[in-house]
Structures are given as structure tokens and as C-alpha cells.
Amino acid sequence: MGILDGKRLLVTGVITDASIAFAVARVAQEQGAQVVLTGYGRMSLVERVARKLPDAAPLVELDVTDAAHLARLPELVGEHVDGLDGVMHSIAFAPPSCLGGDFLDAPWEDVATAVHVSAFSLKSLAVATLPLFGPDGGSLVGLTFDARVAWPAYDWMGVAKAGLESTARYLARELGPKRIRVNLVAAGPIRTMAAKSIPGFSEFEDAWNGRAPLGWDNSDAEPVARTCVALLSDWLPATSGEMVHADGGFHAMGV
């Protein structure tokens, strides 16, 4: 018996089978959940990735910046499940000017895109999926990269993630009366397609070497996925507005 037996989950952001979102979908299925995926852009690629799960998952298209996509999301998801118990937000994007060390030169238009896709989308997704949650509520979980500090090369994506973290706290306040918990997982660096697009990503990887007391394998997304699945389950019923670290203990260490 899995900790997600009978649960119906929506998992966003699956691009490749190396993504954290894919690992979440896989572990969730292994724990008994029925999973629906969302993708955007290269849908044929996401369809192929979806077939690599233990059970091929249905896929719906979602651009979180498109009001029409968000409006029709409940109907499209409803074609596959009769409601939702949990939603996994794994969506982030920043134009190249927002990453890589040119913090002072990034134009507002690019920063606005990063904030819209990476932070405001958590609120957009919450509102869009709200009609699918029942009276027992459920769980909304997102991914961050601990934006309490400034990271080399992360620049405006770090600012966007700080916005995401604040958004999660406000959503926890707004959705708590509906019994919906909202939490984030602060993951250590995982070598995903998105991470590889960050100039200087190797600096993150190097920082974790020898400093995370539990050790850290940047090619293994499962520890992060298990943390997300735990938050999507009923096993943390009084936890909301929280940022849970899945980083090998790196965040708690000094120099």
C-alpha cells in the first residue's frame, strides 16, 4: 500500500526523464497515485517521456501565461480524472539576459517574463485547479532553489524564486480555509535540461561537493521527488507555507 493510494495528481513541467517533475510522477505512481501531466511546446517529446512512466500518463497542454489555457484546464484534466487531490508545480523560465552574471543589464521585459513564468504561475495554477479540489482539500507543491541568499549566475531567476517563495506563503494563507496545503521543496542542484541552460551551473555542483553532510548526487532526482511526494500525501496534514529542504543538508552548513 502506497502513501498516495487513491490520490489524483496533476504534475506540470515534465520535459525529459531526467527532470525532477518526471521523478515526482514516477514515484507518485509507484505510491499508488493516478497522474495527469501537463506540457507545453514540444508536446511530442513530452508524450514520449510520458510513456516511460510505470503507467503511461495522460497529457494536457498548458501554457501558464495563457489565460485561455488556464481557463480550460479543469475541463481537460476532468477528461482523465474526476477531481484532484494534489498539484505539482515544476515550471520556471528566464530569458538568457536574466542569467549568467549580467544582473545589472537585464531589461525589465525579460525580468517580467521570468517573474510571470516562475512565480506568478504558482498563483495562476492554484486558481485554475481550485475547482477540481473537493471539500477535503489537498496539497499544492512547488520547487525552488532556496532564494534566501544570492547565488552566482542565478541572478533574476533567484529574484523570481524569492517571489515564488513569498507567493507560496500567501497562497497557504488564502487556501488554508479550503484545506489546501501549499509548500515548496528547496532542491539541491540536479543536472536537468533546465539546469544545464544556466551559465555557470557547475559552480552550484562544485559548492555541494564535500559540504552537504549527507552527500549529494546531482544526477539523482529521486530524493527530491520523494520529498515532494511526502508533501503531496496526507502524512503532513498540518504543514503549510513551508519550504522543505531536500539538499543533503547543504543549507544548514557554514563555510
Residue pairs with C-beta under 8 A, 6 or more apart in sequence:
1 32
2 30
2 31
2 32
2 33
3 31
3 32
3 229
3 230
3 233
3 234
3 235
4 28
4 31
4 32
4 33
4 86
4 229
4 232
4 233
5 31
5 32
5 33
6 32
7 28
7 32
7 33
7 34
7 85
7 86
7 232
7 233
8 33
8 34
8 36
8 81
8 82
8 83
8 84
8 85
8 86
9 25
9 28
9 33
9 34
9 35
9 36
9 84
9 85
9 86
9 87
9 88
9 232
10 35
10 36
10 37
10 38
10 77
10 84
10 86
10 87
10 88
10 129
10 132
11 21
11 24
11 25
11 28
11 35
11 36
11 37
11 38
11 57
11 88
11 90
12 21
12 37
12 38
12 62
12 64
12 87
12 88
12 89
12 90
12 91
12 125
13 19
13 20
13 21
13 38
13 88
13 89
13 90
13 91
13 92
14 21
14 22
14 25
14 37
14 38
14 39
14 46
14 49
14 50
14 90
15 21
15 22
15 39
15 42
15 45
15 46
15 49
15 192
15 193
15 194
16 22
16 45
16 49
16 192
16 193
17 49
17 52
18 190
18 191
18 192
18 193
18 221
19 90
19 192
19 193
19 194
19 221
20 90
20 143
20 187
20 190
20 192
20 221
20 224
20 225
20 228
21 88
21 90
22 49
22 52
22 53
22 221
23 221
23 222
23 224
23 225
24 88
24 90
24 225
24 228
24 229
25 35
25 37
25 53
25 57
25 88
26 53
26 54
26 225
27 222
27 225
27 226
27 228
27 229
28 35
28 229
28 232
29 35
29 53
29 54
29 55
29 57
30 54
31 229
31 233
33 86
33 232
34 81
35 53
35 55
35 57
36 57
36 58
36 59
36 60
36 77
36 80
36 81
37 46
37 50
37 57
37 58
37 59
37 60
38 59
38 60
38 61
38 62
38 73
39 46
39 47
39 59
39 60
39 61
39 62
40 61
40 62
40 63
40 64
43 59
43 61
46 59
47 59
50 56
50 57
50 58
50 59
58 79
58 80
60 73
60 76
60 77
60 80
61 69
61 76
62 69
62 70
62 73
63 69
64 70
64 91
64 117
64 121
64 124
64 125
65 116
65 117
65 121
65 124
70 124
70 125
70 127
70 128
71 128
73 128
73 129
74 128
74 129
74 131
74 132
77 84
77 129
77 132
78 132
81 132
83 132
83 133
83 134
84 129
84 132
84 133
84 138
85 133
85 134
85 136
85 138
85 139
85 232
86 138
86 139
86 140
86 141
86 232
87 125
87 126
87 129
87 138
87 139
87 140
87 141
88 141
88 142
88 228
88 232
89 121
89 122
89 125
89 140
89 141
89 142
89 143
90 142
90 143
91 117
91 118
91 121
91 125
92 117
92 118
92 143
92 157
92 160
92 161
92 164
92 194
93 113
93 114
93 117
93 118
94 110
94 113
94 114
94 117
94 118
94 155
94 156
94 157
94 160
95 106
95 110
95 113
95 114
97 105
97 106
97 107
97 110
98 106
98 110
98 111
98 114
98 155
98 156
98 157
99 153
99 154
99 155
99 156
99 157
99 197
99 198
99 199
100 153
100 155
100 198
100 199
100 200
101 152
101 153
101 155
101 199
101 200
102 155
103 155
103 156
106 155
106 156
110 156
111 156
111 159
114 156
114 157
114 159
114 160
115 159
115 160
115 163
117 160
118 157
118 160
118 161
118 163
118 164
119 160
119 161
119 163
119 164
119 167
120 163
120 167
122 140
122 142
122 164
122 167
122 168
122 171
123 167
123 171
125 140
126 140
126 171
126 175
126 180
126 182
129 140
130 175
130 178
130 180
133 178
133 180
135 179
136 179
137 175
137 178
137 179
137 180
137 181
138 179
138 180
138 181
139 180
139 181
139 182
139 183
139 231
139 232
139 233
140 171
140 175
140 180
140 181
140 182
140 183
141 182
141 183
141 184
141 185
141 228
141 231
141 232
142 164
142 168
142 182
142 183
142 184
142 185
143 184
143 185
143 187
143 224
143 228
144 161
144 164
144 165
144 184
144 185
144 186
144 187
144 243
145 151
145 154
145 157
145 158
145 161
145 186
145 187
145 189
146 161
146 186
146 243
146 245
146 247
146 251
147 158
147 159
147 161
147 162
147 164
147 165
148 162
148 165
150 158
151 158
151 204
152 200
152 203
153 198
153 199
153 200
153 201
153 203
154 161
154 198
157 198
164 184
165 184
165 243
168 182
168 183
168 184
168 241
168 243
169 182
169 241
171 182
172 181
172 182
172 183
172 240
172 241
173 241
175 181
175 182
176 240
181 231
181 236
181 237
181 239
181 240
182 240
182 241
183 231
183 236
183 239
183 240
183 241
183 242
183 243
183 244
184 242
184 243
184 244
185 224
185 227
185 228
185 231
185 243
185 244
185 245
185 246
186 243
186 244
186 245
186 246
186 247
186 251
187 224
187 246
187 247
188 208
188 212
188 216
188 218
188 224
188 246
188 247
188 248
188 250
189 195
189 201
189 204
189 205
189 208
189 216
189 218
190 218
190 219
190 220
190 221
190 224
191 201
191 205
191 218
191 219
192 221
195 201
195 204
198 204
205 218
207 250
208 216
208 218
208 247
208 248
208 250
209 216
211 250
211 253
212 247
212 248
212 249
212 250
212 253
213 248
213 249
213 252
213 253
214 248
214 249
215 248
216 247
216 248
216 250
223 246
223 248
224 246
226 246
227 244
227 246
230 236
231 239
231 244
245 251
245 252
